[in-house]
Amino acid sequence: MKFSILIASYLSKDTWKRWCEQPGSPLARWFVTALLVMVATVILVAFQLLERGLQERLARFGLDTLLVRRNVTPASVAFFRQGDGPDPLGVLSADGKKLRLRQLFVRGQTELQQDNLFVYSYPPQALPLLANMLSPDTSVICLSDALPAGMKMQVQIGDRKLFAKVARPQNWLRGLATDTILLVPQGWLQEEDELGWIETTVFQRRPGAPPMERIIAAVNTLSTLDNRPPPQIQSALPLVHELDELKRRRIEWEGLLAAMLGGAVALVYGAIAVLEFRQNLYVGALLRSFGSPPVLLFLKYLFENILLVNLAAILALTLTAMLHSAIFGGLGLPTDALNSSGGNPYTSAAVLSVFVWINAGALLSSLPVAIGLRQPVGEILS
């Protein structure tokens, strides 16, 4: 036992001395590993940030939300009916909640200097769906995430000044706009109604209803049967498909990076390990002739490679995290990922798997040394 400890102490001192005398060898391996790990980390974190952005957009819009828009001009039949005719999408009410609105061709402004706000008018039939957002004092609703909920303020729409109550938009209404919007009862803005509007139907699919793909196909079929132009349809399906495609590409890149990192580390470290092993072949054989176990000589090269790759990976990971804003801000990706509720991307399983790949490469790089240690001592010392 004591002999093995002395041998291990000698080998560690010999390694340190060699590093000091030939710093190019450890520095080359360290630099190559750090560069590869940094590139891999940037790619993996970029994929996570893109996925996180898509998931946030998907959650904000709603997986089961559908928006159907069509223009109503002063020359159309729907304009002369003023919305009193049959609702062409009324059949959707059987599969979920449906809100029929008019987006007017006018913009609103609040007394807090918020301007260019979308203005929608809602019919009396919408009152049950909007009841929890209404106030006894006013029927005008200001949907906003930025303003204090429950606050009452003055808004201006065209030449009219109205009082509105601020309310938080329900999740299925967030697809109407990404910012503050105004909801006004129909008939309050008659002059603006004369310009026409965009008939907007917001639909939230209930659990157990047909898939969204079938509902969208049904909406298009109804438009065709009524001899109307195809409506503008907005749903979460494109985001879902984009997210699935992004995940597929991320898995492909993870496999490529695993092969790149493991293979590069195995080749670079293995080549240097073989050269150093041959350089110290006589000394190693002499130690073996004195009874030193070959496994200790193998572990010397293995631990050296593992130490270098892990130190390089930790430094590369830390440096990339420190430069997060500079790297990903220039790419147009979120720079607040370290403090986001989605978790730190640098501690994710995908990024931490880099350590598995490089250590696997370090293990493979030491295999040629294990093969070389099988050579008989007599052949080397003779």
C-alpha positions in Angstrom: 0.0 0.0 0.0 2.8 2.4 1.0 4.7 1.5 -2.2 1.7 2.3 -4.3 1.3 5.7 -2.6 5.0 6.5 -3.2 4.6 5.5 -6.9 1.4 7.7 -7.2 3.3 10.6 -5.6 6.2 10.2 -8.0 3.9 10.1 -11.0 2.0 13.2 -10.0 5.2 15.1 -9.4 6.6 13.9 -12.7 3.4 15.1 -14.5 3.6 18.5 -12.8 7.3 18.8 -13.8 6.6 17.9 -17.3 3.8 20.5 -17.5 6.3 23.2 -16.3 9.0 22.1 -18.7 6.6 21.6 -21.7 3.7 24.0 -21.1 2.6 23.8 -24.7 1.3 20.2 -24.2 -1.3 20.9 -21.5 -2.1 24.4 -22.8 -2.9 23.1 -26.3 -5.2 20.5 -25.0 -6.8 22.9 -22.5 -7.3 25.6 -25.2 -8.9 23.2 -27.8 -11.3 21.8 -25.2 -12.3 25.2 -23.9 -13.0 26.5 -27.5 -15.0 23.4 -28.4 -17.0 23.5 -25.2 -17.7 27.2 -25.6 -19.0 26.7 -29.2 -21.2 23.8 -28.1 -22.6 25.8 -25.1 -23.5 28.7 -27.3 -25.4 26.4 -29.7 -27.2 24.5 -27.0 -28.2 27.7 -25.0 -29.4 29.4 -28.2 -31.7 26.4 -28.9 -33.0 26.6 -25.3 -33.7 30.4 -25.6 -35.5 29.9 -28.9 -37.6 27.2 -27.5 -38.3 29.2 -24.4 -39.4 32.2 -26.5 -41.8 30.0 -28.6 -43.2 28.4 -25.4 -43.9 31.8 -23.9 -45.6 33.0 -27.1 -47.6 29.8 -27.1 -48.7 30.2 -23.5 -49.5 33.9 -24.1 -51.7 33.1 -27.1 -53.3 29.9 -25.8 -53.0 26.4 -27.2 -56.8 26.1 -27.6 -57.5 29.7 -28.8 -58.6 30.6 -32.3 -59.0 34.0 -33.9 -61.0 34.5 -37.0 -61.0 37.9 -38.7 -62.7 39.2 -41.8 -63.2 42.7 -43.2 -66.7 44.2 -43.2 -66.7 47.2 -45.6 -69.5 49.7 -46.2 -70.4 47.9 -49.4 -70.9 44.5 -47.9 -74.1 42.8 -46.8 -72.9 42.4 -43.2 -72.4 46.1 -43.0 -76.0 46.9 -43.8 -77.2 44.2 -41.4 -75.0 45.9 -38.7 -74.4 42.5 -37.1 -78.0 41.7 -36.7 -77.9 38.9 -39.2 -77.0 35.2 -38.3 -73.6 34.6 -36.9 -71.7 32.6 -39.6 -69.5 31.0 -36.8 -72.3 30.5 -34.3 -71.8 26.7 -34.6 -68.5 27.1 -32.7 -70.4 27.9 -29.5 -71.1 24.1 -29.1 -67.4 23.4 -28.8 -66.2 26.2 -26.5 -66.4 29.9 -25.6 -67.0 32.3 -28.5 -66.7 36.1 -28.4 -67.8 38.1 -31.4 -66.2 41.6 -31.6 -65.7 44.4 -34.1 -62.2 45.9 -34.5 -62.9 49.5 -35.5 -60.7 51.5 -37.8 -59.8 54.0 -35.1 -57.2 54.2 -32.4 -57.7 55.1 -28.7 -55.6 57.1 -26.3 -55.5 57.0 -22.5 -54.8 59.9 -20.1 -51.5 58.2 -19.3 -50.2 59.1 -22.8 -50.8 55.6 -24.1 -51.9 56.1 -27.7 -52.5 54.1 -30.9 -54.5 51.5 -29.0 -56.7 49.0 -30.7 -60.5 49.6 -30.2 -63.0 46.8 -30.2 -66.8 47.0 -29.8 -68.7 44.2 -28.2 -72.4 43.3 -28.6 -74.9 42.8 -25.7 -74.6 39.0 -26.2 -70.9 39.3 -25.0 -71.9 40.6 -21.6 -71.9 37.2 -19.8 -68.3 36.6 -21.0 -67.1 40.1 -20.0 -69.2 40.4 -16.8 -66.3 39.9 -14.4 -64.3 42.7 -16.1 -67.1 45.3 -16.1 -67.8 48.0 -13.6 -71.2 49.5 -12.5 -69.8 52.9 -13.3 -68.8 52.3 -16.9 -69.1 49.7 -19.7 -65.8 50.6 -21.3 -63.0 48.1 -20.5 -59.3 48.7 -20.8 -57.5 45.3 -21.1 -53.9 45.8 -20.0 -51.1 44.0 -18.2 -49.1 47.2 -17.6 -51.7 49.3 -15.8 -53.0 48.7 -12.3 -56.0 46.4 -12.3 -59.3 48.1 -11.2 -58.0 51.6 -12.0 -60.5 54.0 -13.6 -59.3 56.5 -16.1 -60.3 58.7 -19.0 -59.8 57.5 -22.6 -60.3 59.3 -25.8 -61.5 57.6 -29.0 -61.8 60.0 -31.9 -63.6 63.0 -30.6 -65.2 61.2 -27.7 -63.9 61.0 -24.1 -65.0 58.0 -22.1 -64.2 56.5 -18.7 -62.8 53.0 -18.6 -62.0 50.4 -16.0 -58.6 48.6 -16.3 -58.9 44.8 -16.2 -56.5 42.0 -16.8 -57.1 40.1 -20.0 -58.2 36.6 -19.7 -55.8 34.1 -21.2 -58.0 33.3 -24.2 -58.2 37.1 -25.0 -54.5 37.8 -25.1 -54.3 36.9 -28.7 -56.3 40.1 -29.6 -53.2 42.3 -29.1 -49.9 42.2 -27.3 -50.5 45.4 -25.5 -53.4 47.6 -24.1 -56.7 47.4 -25.9 -60.1 49.1 -25.4 -63.5 47.4 -25.4 -66.5 49.6 -26.0 -70.2 48.6 -26.3 -71.5 48.5 -29.8 -73.5 51.6 -30.8 -71.4 54.1 -28.7 -69.2 55.0 -31.7 -71.6 55.4 -34.5 -69.4 57.6 -36.7 -66.5 55.1 -36.5 -68.9 52.3 -37.3 -69.7 54.0 -40.6 -66.1 53.3 -41.8 -66.6 49.5 -41.5 -64.7 47.2 -39.2 -62.9 43.9 -38.9 -65.2 41.3 -37.6 -63.2 39.4 -35.0 -64.3 36.1 -33.4 -62.3 34.8 -30.5 -62.9 31.2 -29.8 -61.6 29.0 -26.9 -61.9 25.3 -27.5 -63.2 23.3 -24.6 -61.7 20.0 -23.4 -63.0 17.1 -25.4 -63.9 19.2 -28.4 -62.7 18.2 -31.9 -59.0 19.0 -32.6 -58.1 22.5 -33.6 -57.2 21.3 -37.1 -60.7 20.1 -37.7 -62.2 23.3 -36.3 -60.1 25.4 -38.6 -61.0 23.3 -41.6 -64.7 23.7 -40.6 -64.3 27.5 -40.5 -62.8 27.5 -44.0 -65.6 25.2 -45.2 -68.3 27.5 -43.9 -66.7 30.5 -45.7 -66.7 28.6 -48.9 -70.3 27.5 -48.6 -71.4 31.1 -47.9 -69.4 32.3 -50.9 -67.3 34.6 -48.7 -63.5 35.1 -49.1 -61.4 33.0 -46.8 -61.1 34.6 -43.4 -57.8 35.4 -41.7 -57.2 32.7 -39.2 -54.8 32.9 -36.3 -54.1 29.9 -34.0 -51.3 28.3 -32.0 -50.8 25.5 -34.6 -48.0 27.3 -36.5 -46.2 27.9 -33.2 -46.7 24.2 -32.2 -45.2 23.0 -35.5 -42.4 25.5 -35.2 -41.6 24.3 -31.7 -41.7 20.7 -32.8 -39.3 21.4 -35.6 -37.0 23.3 -33.3 -36.9 20.4 -30.9 -36.1 18.0 -33.7 -33.2 20.2 -34.9 -31.9 20.6 -31.3 -31.8 16.8 -30.9 -29.9 16.5 -34.2 -27.4 19.1 -33.1 -26.9 17.5 -29.7 -25.9 14.3 -31.4 -23.6 16.1 -33.8 -22.0 18.0 -30.9 -21.6 14.8 -28.9 -19.7 13.2 -31.7 -17.7 16.4 -32.4 -16.6 17.0 -28.8 -16.0 13.3 -27.9 -14.2 12.7 -31.2 -12.0 15.8 -31.0 -11.0 15.2 -27.4 -10.2 11.6 -28.1 -8.1 12.4 -31.1 -6.2 15.4 -29.7 -5.6 14.0 -26.2 -5.0 10.5 -27.5 -2.3 11.7 -30.0 -0.5 13.7 -27.3 -0.9 10.9 -24.8 0.7 8.4 -27.2 3.6 10.7 -27.9 4.3 11.3 -24.2 3.9 7.6 -23.5 6.5 6.8 -26.1 8.8 9.5 -24.8 8.6 8.0 -21.3 8.4 4.4 -22.4 11.8 3.4 -20.8 11.0 5.1 -17.5 7.6 3.4 -17.4 9.1 0.0 -18.2 11.7 0.5 -15.4 9.0 1.3 -12.9 7.1 -1.8 -13.9 10.2 -3.9 -13.5 10.4 -2.6 -9.9 6.9 -3.9 -9.3 4.8 -0.8 -10.1 1.3 -1.9 -11.2 0.6 -1.0 -14.9 -2.8 0.3 -13.8 -1.2 3.2 -11.9 0.6 4.2 -15.1 -2.6 4.1 -17.0 -4.5 6.1 -14.4 -1.8 8.7 -14.5 -2.7 9.5 -18.2 -6.4 9.1 -17.6 -6.5 11.5 -14.6 -4.4 14.0 -16.4 -6.8 14.1 -19.4 -9.9 14.2 -17.2 -8.4 17.0 -15.1 -7.6 19.1 -18.2 -10.9 18.6 -20.0 -13.0 19.4 -16.9 -11.1 22.5 -16.0 -11.3 23.7 -19.5 -15.1 23.0 -19.7 -15.8 24.7 -16.4 -13.9 27.8 -17.5 -15.6 27.8 -20.9 -19.0 27.5 -19.3 -18.4 30.2 -16.8 -17.0 32.6 -19.5 -20.0 32.0 -21.8 -22.4 32.7 -18.9 -20.5 35.9 -18.0 -20.7 37.1 -21.7 -24.3 36.0 -22.1 -25.6 39.5 -22.8 -22.9 40.3 -25.3 -23.2 37.0 -27.2 -27.0 36.4 -27.3 -28.0 40.1 -27.3 -26.2 40.5 -30.6 -28.2 37.5 -31.9 -31.5 39.0 -30.9 -32.2 36.4 -28.2 -33.3 37.1 -24.6 -30.5 38.4 -22.3 -32.4 37.9 -19.0 -32.3 34.1 -19.2 -30.2 33.8 -16.0 -32.9 35.3 -13.9 -35.9 33.9 -15.7 -38.5 31.6 -14.2 -37.7 29.0 -16.9 -34.4 28.1 -15.1 -30.8 28.9 -15.8 -30.0 27.4 -19.3 -26.3 26.9 -18.3 -27.4 24.4 -15.6 -29.8 22.5 -17.9 -29.3 18.8 -18.6 -28.4 19.5 -22.3 -25.5 21.8 -21.3 -24.3 19.7 -18.4 -24.2 16.7 -20.8 -21.2 18.3 -22.4 -19.2 17.1 -19.4 -20.3 13.5 -20.2 -19.2 13.9 -23.8 -15.7 15.3 -23.1 -15.0 12.8 -20.3 -16.0 10.0 -22.6 -13.5 11.4 -25.1 -10.8 11.6 -22.4 -11.4 8.0 -21.5 -11.1 7.0 -25.2 -7.9 9.0 -25.5 -6.3 6.9 -22.8 -7.0 3.5 -24.4 -3.9 3.6 -26.6 -1.8 3.9 -23.5 -3.6 0.9 -22.0 -2.7 -1.1 -25.2 0.9 0.1 -25.0 1.2 -1.0 -21.4 0.6 -4.6 -22.5 4.0 -4.7 -24.2 6.4 -6.9 -22.2 8.9 -5.1 -20.0 11.7 -7.3 -21.3 11.2 -6.1 -24.9 11.5 -2.5 -23.9 14.5 -2.8 -21.6 16.5 -5.2 -23.8 
